[in-house]
């Protein structure tokens, strides 16, 4: 397993939970960053590696 995998899984878990609770339009990047406790650059890098554009 590569080093980035746990971060990607954590981000996906948080995003799914936040979207479920607040809806797609009600979920902001700042909410995701706060819940994941990661820097903005790490989030964008992980999103790129997941294949989300």
Predicted model as a PDB file, atoms N, CA, C, CB and O in Angstrom, pLDDT in the B-factor column:
MODEL        1                                                                  
ATOM      1  N   UNK A   1       0.849  -1.174   0.000  1.00 41.00           N  
ATOM      2  CA  UNK A   1       0.000   0.000   0.000  1.00 41.00           C  
ATOM      3  C   UNK A   1       0.894   1.236   0.000  1.00 41.00           C  
ATOM      4  CB  UNK A   1      -0.965  -0.001   1.223  1.00 41.00           C  
ATOM      5  O   UNK A   1       1.871   1.307   0.744  1.00 41.00           O  
ATOM      6  N   UNK A   2       0.549   2.203  -0.838  1.00 51.00           N  
ATOM      7  CA  UNK A   2       1.376   3.401  -0.852  1.00 51.00           C  
ATOM      8  C   UNK A   2       1.002   4.314   0.312  1.00 51.00           C  
ATOM      9  CB  UNK A   2       1.228   4.145  -2.189  1.00 51.00           C  
ATOM     10  O   UNK A   2      -0.053   4.166   0.928  1.00 51.00           O  
ATOM     11  N   UNK A   3       1.883   5.250   0.592  1.00 55.00           N  
ATOM     12  CA  UNK A   3       1.747   6.121   1.757  1.00 55.00           C  
ATOM     13  C   UNK A   3       0.514   7.025   1.686  1.00 55.00           C  
ATOM     14  CB  UNK A   3       2.988   6.970   1.904  1.00 55.00           C  
ATOM     15  O   UNK A   3      -0.020   7.428   2.719  1.00 55.00           O  
ATOM     16  N   UNK A   4       0.071   7.339   0.491  1.00 54.00           N  
ATOM     17  CA  UNK A   4      -1.033   8.270   0.302  1.00 54.00           C  
ATOM     18  C   UNK A   4      -2.405   7.620   0.506  1.00 54.00           C  
ATOM     19  CB  UNK A   4      -0.959   8.867  -1.077  1.00 54.00           C  
ATOM     20  O   UNK A   4      -3.389   8.330   0.714  1.00 54.00           O  
ATOM     21  N   UNK A   5      -2.487   6.339   0.454  1.00 59.00           N  
ATOM     22  CA  UNK A   5      -3.768   5.636   0.507  1.00 59.00           C  
ATOM     23  C   UNK A   5      -4.610   5.983   1.739  1.00 59.00           C  
ATOM     24  CB  UNK A   5      -3.527   4.155   0.474  1.00 59.00           C  
ATOM     25  O   UNK A   5      -5.797   6.271   1.591  1.00 59.00           O  
ATOM     26  N   UNK A   6      -4.040   5.966   2.940  1.00 77.00           N  
ATOM     27  CA  UNK A   6      -4.889   6.301   4.096  1.00 77.00           C  
ATOM     28  C   UNK A   6      -5.462   7.714   4.022  1.00 77.00           C  
ATOM     29  CB  UNK A   6      -4.095   6.149   5.379  1.00 77.00           C  
ATOM     30  O   UNK A   6      -6.596   7.936   4.446  1.00 77.00           O  
ATOM     31  N   UNK A   7      -4.700   8.677   3.492  1.00 78.00           N  
ATOM     32  CA  UNK A   7      -5.206  10.045   3.361  1.00 78.00           C  
ATOM     33  C   UNK A   7      -6.363  10.087   2.378  1.00 78.00           C  
ATOM     34  CB  UNK A   7      -4.088  11.000   2.909  1.00 78.00           C  
ATOM     35  O   UNK A   7      -7.379  10.727   2.646  1.00 78.00           O  
ATOM     36  N   UNK A   8      -6.220   9.406   1.232  1.00 81.00           N  
ATOM     37  CA  UNK A   8      -7.296   9.383   0.240  1.00 81.00           C  
ATOM     38  C   UNK A   8      -8.535   8.740   0.817  1.00 81.00           C  
ATOM     39  CB  UNK A   8      -6.857   8.639  -1.020  1.00 81.00           C  
ATOM     40  O   UNK A   8      -9.639   9.248   0.620  1.00 81.00           O  
ATOM     41  N   UNK A   9      -8.382   7.638   1.523  1.00 85.00           N  
ATOM     42  CA  UNK A   9      -9.535   6.957   2.122  1.00 85.00           C  
ATOM     43  C   UNK A   9     -10.213   7.843   3.163  1.00 85.00           C  
ATOM     44  CB  UNK A   9      -9.100   5.628   2.765  1.00 85.00           C  
ATOM     45  O   UNK A   9     -11.441   7.889   3.240  1.00 85.00           O  
ATOM     46  N   UNK A  10      -9.417   8.542   3.956  1.00 86.00           N  
ATOM     47  CA  UNK A  10      -9.970   9.444   4.972  1.00 86.00           C  
ATOM     48  C   UNK A  10     -10.767  10.556   4.298  1.00 86.00           C  
ATOM     49  CB  UNK A  10      -8.840  10.043   5.852  1.00 86.00           C  
ATOM     50  O   UNK A  10     -11.877  10.875   4.724  1.00 86.00           O  
ATOM     51  N   UNK A  11     -10.200  11.145   3.245  1.00 87.00           N  
ATOM     52  CA  UNK A  11     -10.891  12.219   2.530  1.00 87.00           C  
ATOM     53  C   UNK A  11     -12.205  11.714   1.954  1.00 87.00           C  
ATOM     54  CB  UNK A  11     -10.002  12.784   1.408  1.00 87.00           C  
ATOM     55  O   UNK A  11     -13.238  12.367   2.105  1.00 87.00           O  
ATOM     56  N   UNK A  12     -12.178  10.572   1.303  1.00 87.00           N  
ATOM     57  CA  UNK A  12     -13.404  10.026   0.710  1.00 87.00           C  
ATOM     58  C   UNK A  12     -14.453   9.738   1.770  1.00 87.00           C  
ATOM     59  CB  UNK A  12     -13.096   8.751  -0.071  1.00 87.00           C  
ATOM     60  O   UNK A  12     -15.631  10.039   1.575  1.00 87.00           O  
ATOM     61  N   UNK A  13     -14.041   9.163   2.882  1.00 92.00           N  
ATOM     62  CA  UNK A  13     -14.985   8.886   3.969  1.00 92.00           C  
ATOM     63  C   UNK A  13     -15.624  10.173   4.485  1.00 92.00           C  
ATOM     64  CB  UNK A  13     -14.279   8.153   5.118  1.00 92.00           C  
ATOM     65  O   UNK A  13     -16.835  10.233   4.697  1.00 92.00           O  
ATOM     66  N   UNK A  14     -14.797  11.201   4.685  1.00 93.00           N  
ATOM     67  CA  UNK A  14     -15.300  12.482   5.184  1.00 93.00           C  
ATOM     68  C   UNK A  14     -16.243  13.116   4.173  1.00 93.00           C  
ATOM     69  CB  UNK A  14     -14.137  13.437   5.496  1.00 93.00           C  
ATOM     70  O   UNK A  14     -17.308  13.612   4.542  1.00 93.00           O  
ATOM     71  N   UNK A  15     -15.858  13.104   2.893  1.00 92.00           N  
ATOM     72  CA  UNK A  15     -16.696  13.709   1.855  1.00 92.00           C  
ATOM     73  C   UNK A  15     -18.044  13.001   1.777  1.00 92.00           C  
ATOM     74  CB  UNK A  15     -15.989  13.657   0.486  1.00 92.00           C  
ATOM     75  O   UNK A  15     -19.084  13.658   1.730  1.00 92.00           O  
ATOM     76  N   UNK A  16     -18.039  11.681   1.764  1.00 95.00           N  
ATOM     77  CA  UNK A  16     -19.309  10.943   1.708  1.00 95.00           C  
ATOM     78  C   UNK A  16     -20.199  11.297   2.895  1.00 95.00           C  
ATOM     79  CB  UNK A  16     -19.050   9.425   1.680  1.00 95.00           C  
ATOM     80  O   UNK A  16     -21.404  11.489   2.734  1.00 95.00           O  
ATOM     81  N   UNK A  17     -19.607  11.385   4.083  1.00 97.00           N  
ATOM     82  CA  UNK A  17     -20.388  11.703   5.283  1.00 97.00           C  
ATOM     83  C   UNK A  17     -20.953  13.130   5.219  1.00 97.00           C  
ATOM     84  CB  UNK A  17     -19.515  11.535   6.544  1.00 97.00           C  
ATOM     85  O   UNK A  17     -22.127  13.355   5.514  1.00 97.00           O  
ATOM     86  N   UNK A  18     -20.104  14.087   4.830  1.00 97.00           N  
ATOM     87  CA  UNK A  18     -20.558  15.480   4.767  1.00 97.00           C  
ATOM     88  C   UNK A  18     -21.629  15.681   3.695  1.00 97.00           C  
ATOM     89  CB  UNK A  18     -19.374  16.406   4.495  1.00 97.00           C  
ATOM     90  O   UNK A  18     -22.601  16.403   3.920  1.00 97.00           O  
ATOM     91  N   UNK A  19     -21.460  15.057   2.548  1.00 97.00           N  
ATOM     92  CA  UNK A  19     -22.464  15.184   1.489  1.00 97.00           C  
ATOM     93  C   UNK A  19     -23.769  14.533   1.921  1.00 97.00           C  
ATOM     94  CB  UNK A  19     -21.959  14.550   0.176  1.00 97.00           C  
ATOM     95  O   UNK A  19     -24.848  15.039   1.612  1.00 97.00           O  
ATOM     96  N   UNK A  20     -23.681  13.429   2.624  1.00 97.00           N  
ATOM     97  CA  UNK A  20     -24.888  12.775   3.130  1.00 97.00           C  
ATOM     98  C   UNK A  20     -25.629  13.690   4.109  1.00 97.00           C  
ATOM     99  CB  UNK A  20     -24.530  11.438   3.813  1.00 97.00           C  
ATOM    100  O   UNK A  20     -26.855  13.793   4.072  1.00 97.00           O  
ATOM    101  N   UNK A  21     -24.860  14.355   4.990  1.00 97.00           N  
ATOM    102  CA  UNK A  21     -25.477  15.194   6.017  1.00 97.00           C  
ATOM    103  C   UNK A  21     -25.937  16.546   5.485  1.00 97.00           C  
ATOM    104  CB  UNK A  21     -24.510  15.406   7.150  1.00 97.00           C  
ATOM    105  O   UNK A  21     -26.987  17.042   5.892  1.00 97.00           O  
ATOM    106  N   UNK A  22     -25.155  17.157   4.570  1.00 97.00           N  
ATOM    107  CA  UNK A  22     -25.426  18.529   4.153  1.00 97.00           C  
ATOM    108  C   UNK A  22     -25.826  18.663   2.687  1.00 97.00           C  
ATOM    109  CB  UNK A  22     -24.224  19.370   4.409  1.00 97.00           C  
ATOM    110  O   UNK A  22     -26.196  19.753   2.249  1.00 97.00           O  
ATOM    111  N   UNK A  23     -25.760  17.594   1.935  1.00 97.00           N  
ATOM    112  CA  UNK A  23     -26.047  17.660   0.510  1.00 97.00           C  
ATOM    113  C   UNK A  23     -24.828  18.120  -0.270  1.00 97.00           C  
ATOM    114  CB  UNK A  23     -27.221  18.592   0.246  1.00 97.00           C  
ATOM    115  O   UNK A  23     -23.873  18.648   0.300  1.00 97.00           O  
ATOM    116  N   UNK A  24     -24.872  17.915  -1.567  1.00 95.00           N  
ATOM    117  CA  UNK A  24     -23.743  18.282  -2.430  1.00 95.00           C  
ATOM    118  C   UNK A  24     -23.490  19.788  -2.392  1.00 95.00           C  
ATOM    119  CB  UNK A  24     -24.003  17.828  -3.878  1.00 95.00           C  
ATOM    120  O   UNK A  24     -22.352  20.225  -2.222  1.00 95.00           O  
ATOM    121  N   UNK A  25     -24.535  20.567  -2.547  1.00 96.00           N  
ATOM    122  CA  UNK A  25     -24.368  22.026  -2.574  1.00 96.00           C  
ATOM    123  C   UNK A  25     -24.092  22.612  -1.192  1.00 96.00           C  
ATOM    124  CB  UNK A  25     -25.607  22.675  -3.158  1.00 96.00           C  
ATOM    125  O   UNK A  25     -23.614  23.742  -1.087  1.00 96.00           O  
ATOM    126  N   UNK A  26     -24.382  21.869  -0.147  1.00 97.00           N  
ATOM    127  CA  UNK A  26     -24.164  22.369   1.200  1.00 97.00           C  
ATOM    128  C   UNK A  26     -22.826  21.986   1.788  1.00 97.00           C  
ATOM    129  CB  UNK A  26     -25.235  21.884   2.086  1.00 97.00           C  
ATOM    130  O   UNK A  26     -22.513  22.362   2.917  1.00 97.00           O  
ATOM    131  N   UNK A  27     -22.032  21.244   1.040  1.00 96.00           N  
ATOM    132  CA  UNK A  27     -20.719  20.809   1.509  1.00 96.00           C  
ATOM    133  C   UNK A  27     -19.646  21.676   0.865  1.00 96.00           C  
ATOM    134  CB  UNK A  27     -20.479  19.307   1.188  1.00 96.00           C  
ATOM    135  O   UNK A  27     -19.545  21.740  -0.360  1.00 96.00           O  
ATOM    136  N   UNK A  28     -18.851  22.338   1.687  1.00 94.00           N  
ATOM    137  CA  UNK A  28     -17.814  23.226   1.162  1.00 94.00           C  
ATOM    138  C   UNK A  28     -16.426  22.596   1.324  1.00 94.00           C  
ATOM    139  CB  UNK A  28     -17.867  24.594   1.875  1.00 94.00           C  
ATOM    140  O   UNK A  28     -16.228  21.656   2.095  1.00 94.00           O  
ATOM    141  N   UNK A  29     -15.494  23.143   0.580  1.00 91.00           N  
ATOM    142  CA  UNK A  29     -14.109  22.682   0.701  1.00 91.00           C  
ATOM    143  C   UNK A  29     -13.591  22.958   2.114  1.00 91.00           C  
ATOM    144  CB  UNK A  29     -13.203  23.377  -0.356  1.00 91.00           C  
ATOM    145  O   UNK A  29     -12.844  22.150   2.666  1.00 91.00           O  
ATOM    146  N   UNK A  30     -13.975  24.073   2.694  1.00 93.00           N  
ATOM    147  CA  UNK A  30     -13.506  24.383   4.047  1.00 93.00           C  
ATOM    148  C   UNK A  30     -14.036  23.375   5.063  1.00 93.00           C  
ATOM    149  CB  UNK A  30     -13.930  25.799   4.446  1.00 93.00           C  
ATOM    150  O   UNK A  30     -13.335  23.035   6.016  1.00 93.00           O  
ATOM    151  N   UNK A  31     -15.255  22.897   4.872  1.00 95.00           N  
ATOM    152  CA  UNK A  31     -15.804  21.864   5.757  1.00 95.00           C  
ATOM    153  C   UNK A  31     -14.993  20.579   5.637  1.00 95.00           C  
ATOM    154  CB  UNK A  31     -17.289  21.593   5.427  1.00 95.00           C  
ATOM    155  O   UNK A  31     -14.696  19.928   6.639  1.00 95.00           O  
ATOM    156  N   UNK A  32     -14.639  20.220   4.411  1.00 92.00           N  
ATOM    157  CA  UNK A  32     -13.854  19.004   4.179  1.00 92.00           C  
ATOM    158  C   UNK A  32     -12.473  19.142   4.808  1.00 92.00           C  
ATOM    159  CB  UNK A  32     -13.728  18.713   2.665  1.00 92.00           C  
ATOM    160  O   UNK A  32     -12.005  18.232   5.492  1.00 92.00           O  
ATOM    161  N   UNK A  33     -11.816  20.290   4.577  1.00 92.00           N  
ATOM    162  CA  UNK A  33     -10.483  20.519   5.137  1.00 92.00           C  
ATOM    163  C   UNK A  33     -10.506  20.466   6.659  1.00 92.00           C  
ATOM    164  CB  UNK A  33      -9.934  21.868   4.670  1.00 92.00           C  
ATOM    165  O   UNK A  33      -9.626  19.867   7.276  1.00 92.00           O  
ATOM    166  N   UNK A  34     -11.504  21.088   7.258  1.00 93.00           N  
ATOM    167  CA  UNK A  34     -11.598  21.106   8.719  1.00 93.00           C  
ATOM    168  C   UNK A  34     -11.821  19.694   9.273  1.00 93.00           C  
ATOM    169  CB  UNK A  34     -12.738  22.040   9.171  1.00 93.00           C  
ATOM    170  O   UNK A  34     -11.219  19.315  10.277  1.00 93.00           O  
ATOM    171  N   UNK A  35     -12.680  18.929   8.620  1.00 93.00           N  
ATOM    172  CA  UNK A  35     -12.974  17.573   9.088  1.00 93.00           C  
ATOM    173  C   UNK A  35     -11.797  16.625   8.901  1.00 93.00           C  
ATOM    174  CB  UNK A  35     -14.185  17.027   8.364  1.00 93.00           C  
ATOM    175  O   UNK A  35     -11.572  15.735   9.722  1.00 93.00           O  
ATOM    176  N   UNK A  36     -11.045  16.817   7.816  1.00 90.00           N  
ATOM    177  CA  UNK A  36      -9.889  15.951   7.534  1.00 90.00           C  
ATOM    178  C   UNK A  36      -8.639  16.397   8.275  1.00 90.00           C  
ATOM    179  CB  UNK A  36      -9.609  15.923   6.042  1.00 90.00           C  
ATOM    180  O   UNK A  36      -7.715  15.608   8.474  1.00 90.00           O  
ATOM    181  N   UNK A  37      -8.609  17.667   8.685  1.00 89.00           N  
ATOM    182  CA  UNK A  37      -7.446  18.245   9.357  1.00 89.00           C  
ATOM    183  C   UNK A  37      -6.181  18.084   8.513  1.00 89.00           C  
ATOM    184  CB  UNK A  37      -7.247  17.592  10.730  1.00 89.00           C  
ATOM    185  O   UNK A  37      -5.149  17.610   8.986  1.00 89.00           O  
ATOM    186  N   UNK A  38      -6.298  18.495   7.244  1.00 87.00           N  
ATOM    187  CA  UNK A  38      -5.160  18.449   6.329  1.00 87.00           C  
ATOM    188  C   UNK A  38      -5.046  19.791   5.610  1.00 87.00           C  
ATOM    189  CB  UNK A  38      -5.311  17.281   5.304  1.00 87.00           C  
ATOM    190  O   UNK A  38      -6.024  20.533   5.519  1.00 87.00           O  
ATOM    191  N   UNK A  39      -3.845  20.106   5.095  1.00 88.00           N  
ATOM    192  CA  UNK A  39      -3.684  21.350   4.339  1.00 88.00           C  
ATOM    193  C   UNK A  39      -4.407  21.289   2.994  1.00 88.00           C  
ATOM    194  CB  UNK A  39      -2.200  21.647   4.119  1.00 88.00           C  
ATOM    195  O   UNK A  39      -4.627  20.209   2.444  1.00 88.00           O  
ATOM    196  N   UNK A  40      -4.770  22.452   2.477  1.00 87.00           N  
ATOM    197  CA  UNK A  40      -5.504  22.544   1.217  1.00 87.00           C  
ATOM    198  C   UNK A  40      -4.746  21.853   0.082  1.00 87.00           C  
ATOM    199  CB  UNK A  40      -5.763  24.011   0.859  1.00 87.00           C  
ATOM    200  O   UNK A  40      -5.361  21.166  -0.734  1.00 87.00           O  
ATOM    201  N   UNK A  41      -3.432  22.022   0.016  1.00 84.00           N  
ATOM    202  CA  UNK A  41      -2.629  21.403  -1.039  1.00 84.00           C  
ATOM    203  C   UNK A  41      -2.725  19.884  -1.018  1.00 84.00           C  
ATOM    204  CB  UNK A  41      -1.181  21.822  -0.904  1.00 84.00           C  
ATOM    205  O   UNK A  41      -2.770  19.247  -2.071  1.00 84.00           O  
ATOM    206  N   UNK A  42      -2.756  19.310   0.164  1.00 80.00           N  
ATOM    207  CA  UNK A  42      -2.876  17.855   0.281  1.00 80.00           C  
ATOM    208  C   UNK A  42      -4.217  17.366  -0.240  1.00 80.00           C  
ATOM    209  CB  UNK A  42      -2.693  17.419   1.732  1.00 80.00           C  
ATOM    210  O   UNK A  42      -4.305  16.306  -0.859  1.00 80.00           O  
ATOM    211  N   UNK A  43      -5.254  18.139   0.014  1.00 80.00           N  
ATOM    212  CA  UNK A  43      -6.574  17.766  -0.477  1.00 80.00           C  
ATOM    213  C   UNK A  43      -6.594  17.771  -1.996  1.00 80.00           C  
ATOM    214  CB  UNK A  43      -7.644  18.714   0.074  1.00 80.00           C  
ATOM    215  O   UNK A  43      -7.062  16.817  -2.617  1.00 80.00           O  
ATOM    216  N   UNK A  44      -6.087  18.847  -2.597  1.00 78.00           N  
ATOM    217  CA  UNK A  44      -6.094  18.936  -4.057  1.00 78.00           C  
ATOM    218  C   UNK A  44      -5.222  17.850  -4.684  1.00 78.00           C  
ATOM    219  CB  UNK A  44      -5.611  20.319  -4.506  1.00 78.00           C  
ATOM    220  O   UNK A  44      -5.585  17.286  -5.716  1.00 78.00           O  
ATOM    221  N   UNK A  45      -4.086  17.554  -4.075  1.00 78.00           N  
ATOM    222  CA  UNK A  45      -3.206  16.504  -4.591  1.00 78.00           C  
ATOM    223  C   UNK A  45      -3.913  15.148  -4.523  1.00 78.00           C  
ATOM    224  CB  UNK A  45      -1.875  16.463  -3.793  1.00 78.00           C  
ATOM    225  O   UNK A  45      -3.819  14.350  -5.455  1.00 78.00           O  
ATOM    226  N   UNK A  46      -4.606  14.896  -3.444  1.00 75.00           N  
ATOM    227  CA  UNK A  46      -5.301  13.620  -3.287  1.00 75.00           C  
ATOM    228  C   UNK A  46      -6.469  13.511  -4.276  1.00 75.00           C  
ATOM    229  CB  UNK A  46      -5.810  13.462  -1.840  1.00 75.00           C  
ATOM    230  O   UNK A  46      -6.728  12.437  -4.818  1.00 75.00           O  
ATOM    231  N   UNK A  47      -7.161  14.611  -4.504  1.00 71.00           N  
ATOM    232  CA  UNK A  47      -8.266  14.599  -5.464  1.00 71.00           C  
ATOM    233  C   UNK A  47      -7.743  14.291  -6.862  1.00 71.00           C  
ATOM    234  CB  UNK A  47      -9.014  15.951  -5.455  1.00 71.00           C  
ATOM    235  O   UNK A  47      -8.359  13.521  -7.598  1.00 71.00           O  
ATOM    236  N   UNK A  48      -6.614  14.885  -7.233  1.00 68.00           N  
ATOM    237  CA  UNK A  48      -6.004  14.607  -8.527  1.00 68.00           C  
ATOM    238  C   UNK A  48      -5.653  13.137  -8.661  1.00 68.00           C  
ATOM    239  CB  UNK A  48      -4.760  15.462  -8.724  1.00 68.00           C  
ATOM    240  O   UNK A  48      -5.894  12.532  -9.705  1.00 68.00           O  
ATOM    241  N   UNK A  49      -5.085  12.558  -7.609  1.00 63.00           N  
ATOM    242  CA  UNK A  49      -4.665  11.164  -7.691  1.00 63.00           C  
ATOM    243  C   UNK A  49      -5.859  10.198  -7.701  1.00 63.00           C  
ATOM    244  CB  UNK A  49      -3.742  10.835  -6.526  1.00 63.00           C  
ATOM    245  O   UNK A  49      -5.735   9.065  -8.166  1.00 63.00           O  
ATOM    246  N   UNK A  50      -7.018  10.647  -7.187  1.00 61.00           N  
ATOM    247  CA  UNK A  50      -8.226   9.828  -7.225  1.00 61.00           C  
ATOM    248  C   UNK A  50      -8.793   9.840  -8.632  1.00 61.00           C  
ATOM    249  CB  UNK A  50      -9.278  10.334  -6.206  1.00 61.00           C  
ATOM    250  O   UNK A  50      -9.444   8.884  -9.053  1.00 61.00           O  
ATOM    251  N   UNK A  51      -8.548  10.922  -9.360  1.00 60.00           N  
ATOM    252  CA  UNK A  51      -9.058  11.026 -10.720  1.00 60.00           C  
ATOM    253  C   UNK A  51     -10.252  11.950 -10.836  1.00 60.00           C  
ATOM    254  CB  UNK A  51      -9.427   9.674 -11.229  1.00 60.00           C  
ATOM    255  O   UNK A  51     -10.920  11.974 -11.869  1.00 60.00           O  
ATOM    256  N   UNK A  52     -10.532  12.720  -9.776  1.00 59.00           N  
ATOM    257  CA  UNK A  52     -11.626  13.673  -9.797  1.00 59.00           C  
ATOM    258  C   UNK A  52     -11.115  14.957 -10.444  1.00 59.00           C  
ATOM    259  CB  UNK A  52     -12.180  13.938  -8.358  1.00 59.00           C  
ATOM    260  O   UNK A  52     -10.023  15.426 -10.122  1.00 59.00           O  
ATOM    261  N   UNK A  53     -11.891  15.514 -11.340  1.00 55.00           N  
ATOM    262  CA  UNK A  53     -11.470  16.755 -12.016  1.00 55.00           C  
ATOM    263  C   UNK A  53     -12.464  17.839 -11.768  1.00 55.00           C  
ATOM    264  CB  UNK A  53     -11.300  16.544 -13.519  1.00 55.00           C  
ATOM    265  O   UNK A  53     -12.291  18.958 -12.251  1.00 55.00           O  
TER     266      UNK A  53                                                      
ENDMDL                                                                          
END                                                                             
